[in-house]
């Protein structure tokens, strides 16, 4: 009764019902995040990508080793090509770019999502404000459905710029929590984070992400990496490309190197961790 298990890269059939496309092979099959991992060419163990969408989704290639998580992540199949299966660790943040949508639609603080970057840059720092966007609880690695969105450190001097900055920074902090858990599970030291998704176009966010992580953040020239990964898998199946995709398409568009002193980054993350702790278990249960 169950479907046959097939590789992620293989010819499943040919187009028959679309005029002008008859006979074209249907050959790349993968889930969204696995496809983005492949599209980012994270084809070796330790290579890691994060997609910044409404939520955030981080995957790390663990090679042919399925790593059971001790840090509340998900162990998943990345892809299977011919007879070789590769695995990944996955972590999901519930509210990523959605926090910017809330500033726009809920508070009316900005008119369009792109306005958040200049507003956040209108202040030199967060002014001591921390925003935990646990609107629907917290995802990995916390998994607290009773947490709720919380703002800490407000004073009479707090402005809309501080709120915008705290919201943008909250995305980076949550991603950093994921990467910490991932490195503990895999034992691999991540040398760079490859990024994609809508919010990855925010230069201020990407620079802060690099600063907080202490490693480079690399944004590709082609940011639609989910579609690109599916195309890569299909191209391999029909022999359009061989198994080396490193120089096939695109490459990096920009690299963000850490600029913040590690002592400052660690102090910021320590305060973030305090804010998360206070936001947890807010709803009675």
N, C-alpha and C positions, 0 to 999 in steps of 0.2 A: 504493500500500500504506500510505502514511502518512495519519494523520488530517488532516482539513481544519483549517486555521488559522482560528480564530474569535476575536472580541473577548472580553475578560474580563467585559464587561457586555453581555449580549444574551440573547434568549430562545432557549434550546436545545430546548425541548420543554415538555410539560405533564405533570403528575402523572396517572398512570392507574391505578396499582396500590395506592394507599393509600386506604382508605375515608375519606370525609369531606373529602379533599383533592383530589378529581378536578378537573382543569382548571386548577389553580394553576400558573403558569409556573415553570419551572426556569431561572434567569436570571443567577446570579452564579457565575463560575468563576475561581478564583485559587489559587495556592500559599499555604501558611501565612503566610510572611513578607511576601509581596506583599500579601496580604489584610490583615495587621496594619498595614502601612504605610498602606494606604488607610483602614483603620479609625481610625488616628491622624490622619487628614486631612492627611497629608504630601503634599499635592497640588501643591506648588510646588517648584522646584529649590532645593536646600539644606536643605529640611526633613528631619529625621532622627529615626528612632525606634530604640529598642533593646528587645528582648524578653528578659526574664530568666527563663529556664526552667531545665531541667537543664543546658543550655548557654546561651550568649548569642548573639543574632542581631541585628546592626545593619544597617539599610538606610538609604540616603540617596537621595532623589529627585534625579535629574540632568536632569529635563525631557525634551525630545525629543532630547537628546544622549546617545549611548552613549559613556561615558567609559572608554577602555582603562586598566586599572590598572597603574601603575608601582610600586605598593606592596603587591603580593601580595594584592589583594582580587579579588572576582568582579564582572564586569560582567553585569547581568541585565536582562531586561524587567520593569518594574514592573507595567504593565497596558496594555491597549489598550481604548479606549472610542471607539466608532464608528470613524473612520479615523485617530485620533490615538494613537500609541504613545509611552508615557513609559518611561524607563529608570531604573535605580538602580545604585548600588554596594552590594555586600553583603560583610559579614565575619562569620565564625562563630568563636565561642569554644567549645571542646569541653566544658570543665568550668566551669559557672557555679554554679547552685543545687545541682549534684551534690556540691560540696565540703561543703555543709551536711549532705547525706544521709550523706556519709562520716563526718563528726563524730558523727552519730547512730548509724549502723549499724556502721561500722568501728571507731570508738574507744569508742562508748558514752558520749561526753562529754555528750550531751543526750538527752532521751527523745523529744522531738518537734521538728520543724524550727523551730517558732515559738520554742523556748527559746533559739535561738542569739542573738537580739537582746538580751535581758536579760543573757545571759552575756557577750557582747561589750562591753556597756555597763558591766559591773562593774569594768572597768579604765579609767583615764583615756586611755590610748593603747596602741599595740601593743607597748610595751616593747622596741622594736628587733627584733621578730620579723616575718619575711616568709615567706609561704607561697606557693610556686608550685605550683598544683594540676595539674601536667602528668601526670595518671594515665595518660592515653592519648596522650601527646605534647602538643604545642602547635599550636593552629589558627592562624587569621589573626591578625596579619600575619606570624607567625614560621614556620609550617609546618615544624616539627621533630618528626618522628615518633620520634626517639631521645631527646627530653627526657623526664624523669621527675619525679614529684612531689617537692618538696624544701622543707625547713624550714631557715631561716637565722636566726641571732641568738639561739639558745636559751641561757639561763643558768640557774643554780639558782633565780633569782627568777621564772622563767617559770611562769605558771599556766594553767589551763584557759581563763580569760578571755582571756589573751593569744593562745592558739591560736585561739579562736573569733573574736577580733577580726581576727587576721591572715587567717583564712579568708574572712571577710566582705569585708575590704578587698581581697583578691585578685581578687574579682569586679569591683570598681570599677576596679582597675588594668588588668585585661585589656580592659575596655570602653574605657578611656582610650586604650590602645594602638590599638584599632580606629579610634576617632574621629580620632586623629592621622593615621593612614594615609589615612583617607577625605578629610580636609580637604586633604591634600597632593595627592591624585588629582584632586579636583573643583575645587579652587581656591576653594571656597565656605567662608566663615567661618560656622560653626554658632552660632546665637544661643541655642538651647536644645535640650535633648535630651528627647524625648517617650518615656516608658517604659511598659512593661506586662509582664505575666507574673507568675508566683507570687512570685518574690523581690522584685518591685517593691513589695510590701506592707511590706517591711522599711524602716521610716523611717530607721534609723541608716545603712543601706546607701545609701539615696537621698541623704541629707545628705552622706555622705562622697563619693558620686559627684559631686555638685555642687561640693564643695570641691576635689576633685582636678582636675575639668575646668575650673573657673573660670567656668562658665555655669550658668544655672538648669536644673533637672531638673523636668519637668512630668508629673505622674501623672494620668491621666484618671479621670473618675467611673465609666466603664465600662471595666474592665480586660480583658474578653474581646474584645480588639480584632480577633482573627482572625475570629471569628464575626461581629463587627460589620461588618468590612470586606466580607465576602461578602454580608451583608445590604444594605449600601450599594450595592454593584455591582448587585445584583438590583433594588433600588429604582429606581436610575437607568434600568435597562433597560426597566422597565414604566411609567416615568413617575410613580412615586410621589413621587420627589424630582427636582428639576432638578439642574443641574451644580454648584450651590453647596451644599456640605454643612457649611459652617463652623458653622452654628447649629442643625443638625438634631437632634442627640441628645447628651446627656451634658455635654460640656465638661470642664474640668479639675477634679479633686478636691483636689489640693494642688500647690503650687509650692515647690520647695526651692531657695533662693538660696544661693550660695557664702558661707561665713562664715570660711573659713580664709585667712590671708595667703598670697599667691601664692608668696612665698619658702619658706614651710613646705611648701606643696603640691609645689613643684618639688624640694625636698630629699627628700621622701618618694618621689616618682616616680623620682628618680635612684637611690635605694637599691633600689627595685623592679626597675629595669632591670639593676642589678648582679646581683640574685638570679636573674632570668630568664637572664642570660648564663651563670651557673654551672650552672643546671639543664639547659641545652641539651646535646645530644649525650652524655647520661649513659650510655645504652646503647651498647655497642661496635657499630660497623658498618663 
